[in-house]
């Protein structure tokens, strides 16, 4: 025989809502941090990307079909990279929210300092969140 259903308490509902909100904050920060993870090699700047876009525009009309196709794809890639740079500059607000909830989230979910580091969270951010080894 099944146990009778009982309504959730307000405390339980509040705890679930807190968990969902903290999970969303952590997910948003991690996605942004991983998207903006530094890549190897020379770092591009918005100015260098704009310069290359101008070069592509000037080369395009004189190029053959295959080269035009490759230049078009390069232009798409550069425009995407440029838009990610702009959104990457907005990671500060996500980081602030992450720092506020990361410790409680870690404790509740059993996530260690090493796990955060393994996925790529900066040690300085973990220190701000008071997550230690």
Residue pairs with C-beta under 8 A, 6 or more apart in sequence:
8 16
19 108
21 101
22 101
22 104
22 105
22 108
23 105
25 94
25 97
25 98
25 100
25 101
26 98
26 101
26 102
26 105
28 94
28 97
29 91
29 94
29 95
29 97
29 98
30 119
30 121
32 87
32 88
32 90
32 91
32 94
33 91
33 120
33 121
33 122
34 119
34 120
35 84
35 87
35 88
36 84
36 88
36 91
37 120
44 81
44 85
46 82
46 85
46 86
49 78
49 81
49 82
49 85
50 82
52 74
52 78
53 75
53 78
53 79
56 71
56 74
56 75
56 78
59 67
59 71
60 68
60 71
60 72
63 71
95 125
98 125
98 129
99 125
99 128
99 129
100 129
102 116
102 125
102 126
102 129
102 131
103 129
103 130
103 131
105 111
106 112
106 116
106 131
113 126
113 131
113 132
113 133
114 133
116 126
116 131
117 123
117 126
126 132
